[in-house]
Amino acid sequence: MTTLKQISDKIAINFESQKIITQDKVSIYSYGVELVLSAFIGLSGVLVIAAILNDLPECLMFLLAFIPLRLWAGGYHAESHLTCFLCFGFMYMCSYSLSLVIPMCYLSFTIIGTSLISTLIIILFAPVAHPNKRLTAEKTERNRRRSLMFTVAILVFASLVITYRAVIPTWIFRFFLGEFFAVSSLVAGMIKNNRRNTNEKNQSGHAQI
């Protein structure tokens, strides 16, 4: 079975053979193509599920908040493309389920509560990078600034929504759930990084002994 890595390698090698890129850039382009393909497959899969559930507008609102914040604030990185897709699908299905079970009378409290928590977490911890893909100081500051501005804007939006809307539509609620699950991914990524650092320190200590 052909993997995304193999497909990406073939595309990058083809670019090199056509003199679009040089040989020393093949591995870099292969990795970039692999990320794009993985993101496309994951996004397409979730949209197909949303279409089946007749949830496409709500799903798009979820993605509208989730994707920018996930890109700028960072978060959990799965060990495989399949695990990544399953995690993404799980978060979408959780947002779908929550929109069905939370009573309308509690939506205002949920929106302002999740938005406040998300903003606080972004202030304290964003961005969270993958240990093997360290960000430069400039990019770290840029991503932090963008993610903070984005969450503050959402917090202002949340305040306006609960002030001026007596009834909150599901599609608006799903936008705030997109923010919440993006920040949840950040927390999960931070926990994973801390565990990895702890394990590496323990292994280093055992090696010295």
C-alpha positions as CSV (number, residue, x, y, z in Angstrom):
1,M,0.0,0.0,0.0
2,T,1.4,3.4,-1.1
3,T,1.9,5.8,1.8
4,L,1.7,9.6,1.8
5,K,5.4,9.6,2.4
6,Q,6.0,7.6,-0.8
7,I,3.6,9.8,-2.8
8,S,5.3,13.0,-1.5
9,D,8.7,11.6,-2.3
10,K,7.6,10.9,-5.9
11,I,6.2,14.4,-6.3
12,A,9.3,16.0,-5.0
13,I,11.6,13.8,-7.2
14,N,9.4,14.8,-10.2
15,F,9.9,18.5,-9.3
16,E,13.7,17.9,-9.2
17,S,13.7,16.0,-12.5
18,Q,11.9,18.9,-14.1
19,K,14.4,21.4,-12.6
20,I,11.7,23.1,-10.6
21,I,13.8,22.5,-7.4
22,T,17.4,21.5,-6.8
23,Q,18.4,18.1,-5.4
24,D,19.2,19.4,-2.0
25,K,15.7,20.7,-1.6
26,V,14.0,17.3,-2.4
27,S,13.6,16.2,1.2
28,I,12.2,19.6,2.3
29,Y,9.6,19.7,-0.5
30,S,8.7,16.1,0.1
31,Y,7.9,16.9,3.7
32,G,5.9,20.0,2.8
33,V,3.9,18.1,0.2
34,E,3.2,15.3,2.8
35,L,1.9,17.9,5.2
36,V,-0.4,19.4,2.6
37,L,-1.7,16.0,1.5
38,S,-2.3,15.0,5.1
39,A,-4.2,18.2,5.9
40,F,-6.3,18.0,2.7
41,I,-7.3,14.4,3.4
42,G,-8.2,15.1,7.0
43,L,-10.2,18.2,6.1
44,S,-12.0,16.5,3.2
45,G,-12.9,13.5,5.5
46,V,-14.4,15.8,8.1
47,L,-16.4,17.7,5.5
48,V,-17.7,14.5,4.1
49,I,-18.9,13.4,7.5
50,A,-20.4,16.8,8.1
51,A,-22.3,16.6,4.7
52,I,-23.6,13.1,5.7
53,L,-24.8,14.5,9.1
54,N,-26.4,17.6,7.3
55,D,-24.0,19.7,9.4
56,L,-22.0,21.4,6.7
57,P,-22.6,25.1,7.6
58,E,-21.9,24.4,11.3
59,C,-18.8,22.4,10.4
60,L,-17.5,25.3,8.4
61,M,-18.0,27.7,11.3
62,F,-16.1,25.2,13.5
63,L,-13.2,25.2,11.1
64,L,-13.2,28.9,10.7
65,A,-12.1,29.3,14.3
66,F,-10.2,26.0,14.7
67,I,-7.8,26.2,11.7
68,P,-6.3,29.7,12.2
69,L,-5.8,29.2,15.9
70,R,-4.4,25.7,15.4
71,L,-1.9,27.1,12.9
72,W,-0.8,30.0,15.0
73,A,-1.0,28.7,18.5
74,G,0.3,25.2,17.7
75,G,-0.8,22.1,19.6
76,Y,-0.8,18.3,19.6
77,H,1.1,16.4,16.9
78,A,0.1,12.8,16.3
79,E,2.6,10.1,15.5
80,S,0.9,9.1,12.3
81,H,-1.4,10.6,9.6
82,L,-4.1,8.2,10.6
83,T,-3.9,9.2,14.2
84,C,-4.0,12.8,13.2
85,F,-7.1,12.3,11.2
86,L,-8.8,10.3,14.0
87,C,-8.0,13.1,16.5
88,F,-9.3,15.8,14.2
89,G,-12.5,13.7,13.5
90,F,-13.0,13.1,17.2
91,M,-12.8,16.8,18.0
92,Y,-15.3,17.6,15.3
93,M,-17.7,14.9,16.4
94,C,-17.4,16.1,20.0
95,S,-18.4,19.6,18.9
96,Y,-21.3,18.2,16.9
97,S,-22.4,16.2,20.0
98,L,-22.1,19.1,22.4
99,S,-24.3,21.2,20.2
100,L,-27.0,18.6,20.5
101,V,-26.9,18.0,24.2
102,I,-26.2,21.4,25.7
103,P,-29.6,23.2,26.4
104,M,-30.2,26.5,24.7
105,C,-30.5,28.3,28.0
106,Y,-26.8,27.4,28.8
107,L,-25.3,28.4,25.5
108,S,-24.5,32.0,26.6
109,F,-22.6,30.8,29.7
110,T,-20.8,28.1,27.7
111,I,-19.7,30.6,25.0
112,I,-18.3,33.3,27.4
113,G,-16.8,30.6,29.6
114,T,-15.0,28.8,26.9
115,S,-13.8,32.0,25.3
116,L,-12.4,33.3,28.6
117,I,-10.6,30.1,29.3
118,S,-9.2,29.9,25.7
119,T,-7.9,33.5,25.9
120,L,-6.2,32.8,29.3
121,I,-4.5,29.7,28.0
122,I,-3.3,31.5,24.9
123,I,-1.9,34.3,27.0
124,L,0.0,31.8,29.3
125,F,1.2,29.2,26.8
126,A,0.9,30.0,23.1
127,P,2.5,29.0,20.9
128,V,3.3,25.3,21.5
129,A,5.7,24.0,18.8
130,H,6.6,20.4,17.9
131,P,10.0,19.5,19.6
132,N,11.5,18.6,16.3
133,K,10.3,21.7,14.5
134,R,11.5,24.6,16.7
135,L,10.3,28.0,15.8
136,T,12.6,31.0,15.5
137,A,12.2,33.8,18.0
138,E,10.7,36.0,15.3
139,K,8.1,33.4,14.2
140,T,7.3,32.5,17.9
141,E,6.5,36.2,18.6
142,R,4.5,36.5,15.4
143,N,2.4,33.4,16.1
144,R,1.9,34.4,19.7
145,R,0.7,37.9,18.6
146,R,-1.7,36.5,16.0
147,S,-3.2,33.8,18.2
148,L,-3.6,36.4,21.0
149,M,-5.3,38.9,18.7
150,F,-7.5,36.2,17.3
151,T,-8.7,35.0,20.7
152,V,-9.3,38.5,22.0
153,A,-11.4,39.3,18.9
154,I,-13.4,36.1,19.6
155,L,-13.9,37.1,23.2
156,V,-15.2,40.5,22.1
157,F,-17.5,38.7,19.6
158,A,-18.7,36.4,22.5
159,S,-19.5,39.4,24.6
160,L,-21.5,41.0,21.7
161,V,-23.3,37.7,21.0
162,I,-24.5,37.1,24.6
163,T,-25.5,40.8,24.9
164,Y,-27.6,41.2,21.8
165,R,-28.9,37.8,20.9
166,A,-31.7,36.2,23.0
167,V,-31.4,33.0,21.0
168,I,-28.0,31.8,19.9
169,P,-28.0,29.8,16.6
170,T,-26.1,26.5,16.5
171,W,-23.7,27.7,13.8
172,I,-22.5,30.6,16.1
173,F,-22.1,28.2,19.0
174,R,-20.0,25.9,16.8
175,F,-17.6,28.8,16.0
176,F,-16.8,29.1,19.7
177,L,-16.4,25.3,20.0
178,G,-13.9,25.5,17.2
179,E,-11.8,27.9,19.3
180,F,-12.2,25.7,22.4
181,F,-11.0,22.5,20.7
182,A,-8.1,24.3,19.0
183,V,-7.0,25.5,22.5
184,S,-7.6,22.0,23.8
185,S,-5.1,20.7,21.2
186,L,-2.6,23.3,22.4
187,V,-2.9,21.9,26.0
188,A,-2.6,18.3,24.8
189,G,0.5,19.3,22.8
190,M,2.0,21.0,25.8
191,I,1.4,17.9,28.0
192,K,2.9,15.6,25.4
193,N,6.0,17.8,25.1
194,N,6.5,17.9,28.8
195,R,6.2,14.1,29.1
196,R,8.7,13.7,26.3
197,N,11.2,16.1,27.9
198,T,10.8,14.3,31.2
199,N,11.4,10.9,29.6
200,E,14.5,12.3,27.8
201,K,15.9,13.6,31.1
202,N,15.2,10.3,32.8
203,Q,16.9,8.4,30.0
204,S,19.9,10.8,30.1
205,G,20.2,10.4,33.8
206,H,20.2,6.6,33.5
207,A,22.8,6.7,30.8
208,Q,25.1,8.8,33.0
209,I,24.7,6.3,35.9
